[in-house]
Structures are given as C-alpha cells and as structure tokens.
Amino acid sequence: MKVNCFKCQFFKVTWDPQTPRACSAYGFKTKQIPSVVVKQSSGVDCLKFVPKVESGRM
C-alpha cells in the first residue's frame, strides 16, 4: 500500500522553507514527503499512517 501523507493525521506543514513538511509521529521535518523518507531510511513503508477524520463541514 502506498502511503499518502496528505491524508494522514500526523502530516504537518511547517513555516520553514528548507523543511516545509513534517511527520509528528516520527518527529522529523523534511523537504520530501515524509513517507518517502521513511521508506528510503528503513526500507519499510510507513507503519504509523492514521487517516485523517473527516469533519463533514460544508
């Protein structure tokens, strides 16, 4: 399964232009998509993915 960080509750956007994306589950900031960094570093797909809860707002 390919992990989509944009749909994960742990994905954050930072104000730092050098590291604009972050993963609060793993505790790091990066320029790349966090799931790509996890895969490159560990060789395993992200195991901490949790889908965002839809708010149902209009």
Secondary structure, 3 states (H helix, E strand, C coil): CCCCHHHECCEEECCCCCCCEEECCCCEEECCCHHHHHHHHHCCCCCCCCECCCCCCC
